[in-house]
Amino acid sequence: MYKALDPIDLSLVRVLARNSRISVRKLASILKMPHTTVYSRLRRLEEANVIKGYTINIDYRMLGFTVTAVIHVSAQGSYIEELEKILASRHETIAVYDVTGEYDMIVVARFRSIDELDKFIKWVNKLEGVEKTITSIAFRVVKEDLASPLIV
């Protein structure tokens, strides 16, 4: 459930969104607060699932994942949640969104080749409950920054 964060928590989140490797002491120095206060606030934000984890921003192209696909999936109603879990569990899958409109979910996935994408799409279409898919391939990334805070 959404609960508005106070200005200190917002500042913590902003700094961590730019650099999740920052130490608690450095964070405390930036925010001009005792490190014990920063530490306890971080723990509280983690327990509340405001901060779900600390991660890195990877350029997947540098690791050979040059194909990014956006896959719209239409499914039979009773299968939607099960299919979302199945698709989310795949290592290729970056995101699964339950959406409104003509399709029931959108899957964003990365592949090393068109052949890998082809196999993935054929596998998806064979899953029980899948009615149809439409796939788009991203030519280039204009913006991709899932860690950037929406709070400015």
C-alpha positions, 0 to 999 in steps of 0.5 A: 500500500502506498504511504507518502515518504517524508523528505528524508526518506525521499532524499535517501531513495534519490541518492540510492537510485543514482548509486546503490553502492554508496556506503551508509556513512557516505550517505549520512554525510551527504544527507548531513545525518547520523549514520545510525539514523540513515541505517535505521531508515534504510532498514525501515524502507527495505522492510516496507518494500519501498527498497526491494533490493540493490542492483547494477545497471547492465548493458546487456548488449555488451554481454551479447544480448542484442535482441530486445523483444516486446511481446503482446500475449492474448490468453484465455482468462482462467490462464492469465495469472498462471501464464504470467508466472511461467513467463516471468520465471524464464531467464530471458524475461526482463518484465511481465506486465498485466495490461488492459486492452486487446492483449492481456500481458506484455512481456519484455525479453532479451535474446542473443539472436533472432533464432533464440527469440524464434524458439521462445515465441514458438514455445510461448504459443504452445503454452496452454491458454495462449491464444495469440502473440504479437512481437515487436523488436526494438531497433535501439534503446532511447531510454531504459532506466528502471532505477531512475526515481520518479520522484524529483 
